[in-house]
């Protein structure tokens, strides 16, 4: 896993990249829905983490999105305004 933090003119950007199996294009937005689950090595998880994280980001005027286009790995990006 790789974590990068950068400052843009009006926002802070946090990116988390992994080298896992990736996310199918048809599953990308549904990952952020409450109780969404994919095949996991950790069964029994509630599927709320990304939904809660996106809601918190939006409450702060930011955005949480999946930015990957590769078939392997995922890159999540959190943008938060600096003002």
Secondary structure, DSSP 8 states (H G I E B T S, - for coil): -EEEEEE-SSEEEEEEEE-SS---GGGTTGGGSTT---S-SSTT--S-HHHHHHHHHHHTT-EEEE---SSS-EEEEEEEE--
